[in-house]
Amino acid sequence: MINLESRKIKSSNTLKKESRRKKKEKFFKNSLRLNRILSGEEKMDYYTEEAFNQLRTNITFSFTDDGSTRIIGITSSMRGEGKSFVSCCIANSIAKTGKRVLLIDADLRLPTVAKKLKLQNNVGLSNLLTDSKVSMAETINRGAFGGVDVLTSGTIPPNPSELLESERMKQLLASYSEVFDYIVIDLPPVTAVTDALIVSRYIDGLIIVTRHEHTDRTALSETIRQLRLAGARMLGFVYNGKYLSGGAYTNKYYKYKYRYGYKYRYRYSYRYGDKYGQEP
């Protein structure tokens, strides 16, 4: 006797596995393309570039123009959402306006900025935090990505959280603030480790990167909860990785939204307002 119910279950499982496989292939294909853009092997298309320019404008209007250095943190809820790519492109877009910009890779556990930009990572942030003899000027890669100066993560330390929480980290940011107009910090995912929460006390605002068909609703909810408890100022979200079948990225590929002061609808499935109250 043929068990039709069993066949249906097997068929359903097969379709789910195939769907996951296709999503995974698409994910890595897009990731490789973005890495080629950062390394200069491929040119960024017009629409994506304009979306980052719009993001830059929104960030600029998030602060008063009092001449002080703005320190912006870029994080996500989980790995693979494109925060490092977004960090590089935000920094580059700001630098195009003539501002002096420093990009810091503060992911001392799984750093990717140096690899994406094809830079040496022998000496960087971790070395500055552990060795007072290391020169701040010599560790910076001048004009490594467009007009952006880059401070890589350096040697992976055994105690990243303690280093980022140290007084030395606070002093470094204060020293760099005397030289640069903007400091963009690439931070680890919030739900993975506490590093982003620790650094949030030193920065002026956080941007959370989400990714189409990748961001987990529960992880994003937990990220928002932890950042609120830490008293971090959330500037908004970047909706990343929306690829249209026509083969072109539109200005919806990177979509920045204000969290405060404006009403808006979220473009991903998770609705922030449903759980935490209506938008202002």
C-alpha positions as CSV (number, residue, x, y, z in Angstrom):
1,M,0.0,0.0,0.0
2,I,1.4,3.4,-1.0
3,N,1.6,5.9,1.8
4,L,0.6,9.2,0.1
5,E,1.0,11.2,3.3
6,S,4.7,10.1,3.6
7,R,5.3,11.0,-0.1
8,K,3.8,14.4,0.5
9,I,6.1,15.0,3.5
10,K,9.2,13.9,1.5
11,S,8.2,16.1,-1.4
12,S,7.7,19.1,0.9
13,N,11.1,18.5,2.5
14,T,12.8,18.2,-0.8
15,L,11.3,21.5,-2.0
16,K,12.4,23.3,1.2
17,K,16.0,22.0,0.9
18,E,16.1,23.1,-2.8
19,S,14.8,26.5,-1.8
20,R,17.4,26.9,1.0
21,R,20.2,25.8,-1.5
22,K,19.2,28.4,-4.0
23,K,19.0,31.1,-1.4
24,K,22.5,30.1,-0.2
25,E,23.9,30.2,-3.7
26,K,22.3,33.6,-4.4
27,F,23.6,34.9,-1.0
28,F,27.3,34.0,-1.7
29,K,27.0,35.2,-5.3
30,N,25.9,38.6,-4.2
31,S,28.5,38.7,-1.4
32,L,31.3,38.0,-3.9
33,R,30.1,40.7,-6.1
34,L,30.1,43.2,-3.2
35,N,33.6,42.2,-2.3
36,R,34.7,42.9,-5.9
37,I,33.2,46.4,-5.7
38,L,35.2,47.1,-2.5
39,S,38.5,45.8,-3.9
40,G,38.0,47.9,-7.1
41,E,37.6,45.0,-9.4
42,E,34.0,46.0,-10.3
43,K,32.4,49.4,-10.4
44,M,29.4,50.1,-8.2
45,D,26.2,50.7,-10.2
46,Y,24.6,54.1,-10.3
47,Y,21.5,53.2,-8.3
48,T,23.4,51.7,-5.4
49,E,25.8,54.6,-5.3
50,E,22.9,57.0,-5.2
51,A,21.3,55.0,-2.4
52,F,24.4,55.4,-0.3
53,N,24.5,59.1,-1.1
54,Q,20.9,59.4,0.2
55,L,22.0,57.4,3.3
56,R,24.9,59.8,3.8
57,T,22.5,62.8,3.6
58,N,20.2,61.3,6.2
59,I,23.1,60.6,8.5
60,T,24.3,64.2,8.2
61,F,20.8,65.5,9.1
62,S,20.8,63.3,12.1
63,F,23.3,65.6,13.9
64,T,23.5,69.3,14.5
65,D,26.3,71.1,12.6
66,D,28.4,72.2,15.6
67,G,31.7,71.3,14.2
68,S,32.4,68.3,16.5
69,T,33.5,64.9,15.2
70,R,30.7,62.4,14.7
71,I,31.3,58.7,15.7
72,I,29.0,56.3,13.9
73,G,28.7,52.6,14.7
74,I,27.5,50.0,12.1
75,T,26.2,46.7,13.5
76,S,23.7,44.0,12.8
77,S,21.8,41.3,14.6
78,M,23.7,38.4,13.1
79,R,26.5,37.5,10.8
80,G,26.2,37.8,7.0
81,E,24.0,40.9,6.8
82,G,26.5,43.0,5.1
83,K,27.5,45.5,7.9
84,S,31.2,45.6,6.8
85,F,30.3,46.4,3.2
86,V,27.8,49.1,4.4
87,S,30.5,50.5,6.7
88,C,33.0,50.9,3.9
89,C,30.5,52.5,1.5
90,I,29.1,54.9,4.1
91,A,32.6,56.0,5.0
92,N,33.5,56.4,1.3
93,S,30.3,58.4,0.5
94,I,30.9,60.8,3.4
95,A,34.6,61.3,2.3
96,K,33.4,62.3,-1.2
97,T,32.0,65.5,0.4
98,G,35.4,66.6,1.4
99,K,35.2,65.4,5.0
100,R,38.1,63.6,6.7
101,V,36.8,60.1,7.5
102,L,38.4,57.3,9.5
103,L,37.0,53.7,9.2
104,I,37.8,51.5,12.1
105,D,37.3,47.7,12.1
106,A,36.4,47.1,15.7
107,D,35.3,43.5,15.1
108,L,38.3,42.0,16.9
109,R,36.9,38.4,16.6
110,L,36.0,37.9,13.0
111,P,37.4,41.0,11.2
112,T,36.7,41.3,7.5
113,V,37.4,45.0,6.5
114,A,41.1,44.3,5.7
115,K,40.3,41.3,3.6
116,K,37.6,43.1,1.7
117,L,39.8,46.1,1.0
118,K,42.9,43.9,0.4
119,L,44.9,45.5,3.2
120,Q,47.6,44.1,5.5
121,N,46.3,43.4,9.0
122,N,49.4,42.8,10.9
123,V,49.1,45.9,13.1
124,G,45.8,47.6,13.9
125,L,43.3,48.5,16.6
126,S,44.1,45.6,18.9
127,N,47.8,46.4,18.8
128,L,47.1,50.1,19.7
129,L,45.0,49.0,22.7
130,T,47.6,46.5,24.0
131,D,50.9,48.2,23.2
132,S,51.5,51.9,24.0
133,K,54.6,51.9,21.8
134,V,52.6,51.3,18.6
135,S,52.2,54.6,16.7
136,M,48.7,55.8,16.0
137,A,49.8,57.4,12.8
138,E,51.7,54.4,11.4
139,T,48.8,52.0,11.9
140,I,46.4,54.0,9.7
141,N,46.1,53.1,6.0
142,R,45.9,56.5,4.3
143,G,43.4,56.7,1.5
144,A,42.9,53.0,1.5
145,F,39.4,53.2,0.0
146,G,38.7,56.3,-2.0
147,G,39.4,59.1,0.4
148,V,38.9,57.1,3.5
149,D,41.6,56.3,6.0
150,V,41.3,52.8,7.5
151,L,42.4,51.4,10.8
152,T,42.2,47.6,10.6
153,S,41.5,45.3,13.5
154,G,45.0,44.1,14.0
155,T,46.1,40.9,15.7
156,I,43.1,38.9,17.1
157,P,43.3,39.2,20.9
158,P,42.1,36.7,23.5
159,N,40.1,39.4,25.3
160,P,38.3,41.7,22.8
161,S,35.6,42.9,25.1
162,E,38.0,44.0,27.8
163,L,40.1,45.9,25.3
164,L,37.1,47.7,23.8
165,E,35.9,48.6,27.3
166,S,39.3,49.9,28.4
167,E,40.2,53.6,29.0
168,R,42.7,53.3,26.2
169,M,39.9,52.8,23.7
170,K,38.2,55.9,24.9
171,Q,41.5,57.9,24.6
172,L,42.1,56.6,21.1
173,L,38.7,57.8,19.9
174,A,39.2,61.2,21.6
175,S,42.6,61.5,19.8
176,Y,41.2,60.6,16.4
177,S,38.3,63.0,16.9
178,E,40.9,65.8,16.9
179,V,41.9,64.8,13.3
180,F,38.8,63.5,11.6
181,D,35.4,64.9,10.9
182,Y,33.7,61.4,10.9
183,I,34.7,58.1,12.5
184,V,32.8,55.1,11.2
185,I,33.2,51.9,13.3
186,D,32.4,48.4,12.0
187,L,31.1,46.5,15.0
188,P,30.3,42.8,15.6
189,P,26.7,41.6,15.6
190,V,24.8,42.5,18.8
191,T,23.4,39.0,19.5
192,A,26.7,37.3,19.1
193,V,28.9,39.2,21.6
194,T,28.6,42.2,23.8
195,D,31.3,44.2,22.0
196,A,28.9,46.5,20.1
197,L,27.0,47.3,23.3
198,I,30.3,48.2,25.0
199,V,31.4,50.5,22.2
200,S,27.9,52.1,22.0
201,R,28.8,54.3,25.0
202,Y,31.5,56.0,23.0
203,I,29.6,56.7,19.8
204,D,27.0,59.3,18.7
205,G,24.7,56.9,16.9
206,L,24.2,53.3,15.7
207,I,22.9,52.0,12.4
208,I,21.6,48.5,12.2
209,V,22.0,46.5,9.0
210,T,19.4,44.0,8.0
211,R,19.5,41.7,4.9
212,H,16.7,40.6,2.6
213,E,15.8,36.9,3.2
214,H,18.5,36.6,5.8
215,T,17.7,38.6,8.9
216,D,16.1,36.5,11.7
217,R,13.1,38.2,13.2
218,T,13.8,37.0,16.7
219,A,17.5,38.1,16.5
220,L,16.5,41.5,15.3
221,S,14.0,41.9,18.2
222,E,16.7,40.9,20.7
223,T,19.2,43.3,19.1
224,I,16.8,46.2,19.5
225,R,16.0,45.2,23.1
226,Q,19.7,45.0,24.1
227,L,20.6,48.3,22.5
228,R,17.7,50.0,24.3
229,L,18.8,48.6,27.6
230,A,22.3,49.8,26.9
231,G,21.0,53.3,26.2
232,A,22.4,53.4,22.6
233,R,21.1,55.9,20.2
234,M,19.7,54.1,17.2
235,L,19.8,56.3,14.1
236,G,18.0,53.8,11.9
237,F,18.2,50.7,9.7
238,V,19.8,49.7,6.4
239,Y,17.7,47.3,4.4
240,N,20.3,45.4,2.4
241,G,20.4,42.8,-0.4
242,K,17.1,43.3,-2.2
243,Y,18.0,42.1,-5.7
244,L,15.5,42.6,-8.5
245,S,15.0,40.0,-11.3
246,G,15.7,42.5,-14.0
247,G,19.4,42.3,-13.2
248,A,19.7,45.9,-11.8
249,Y,20.0,47.2,-8.3
250,T,17.6,50.0,-7.6
251,N,17.6,52.6,-5.0
252,K,15.7,50.1,-2.8
253,Y,18.8,48.0,-2.6
254,Y,20.1,50.0,0.3
255,K,17.3,51.8,2.1
256,Y,17.9,54.0,5.1
257,K,15.1,54.8,7.5
258,Y,15.0,57.3,10.4
259,R,14.0,55.7,13.7
260,Y,13.1,58.9,15.4
261,G,11.1,61.9,14.4
262,Y,9.5,60.5,11.3
263,K,6.8,58.0,10.5
264,Y,7.6,55.2,8.1
265,R,6.8,51.7,7.2
266,Y,9.4,49.0,7.6
267,R,10.3,47.2,4.4
268,Y,11.2,43.9,6.0
269,S,8.7,41.4,7.5
270,Y,9.4,42.3,11.1
271,R,7.3,45.2,12.3
272,Y,9.0,47.1,15.0
273,G,5.9,49.1,16.0
274,D,3.8,46.0,16.5
275,K,5.8,45.0,19.6
276,Y,7.3,48.1,20.9
277,G,4.6,50.6,20.3
278,Q,3.6,52.9,17.4
279,E,6.0,55.2,15.7
280,P,6.2,58.8,16.8
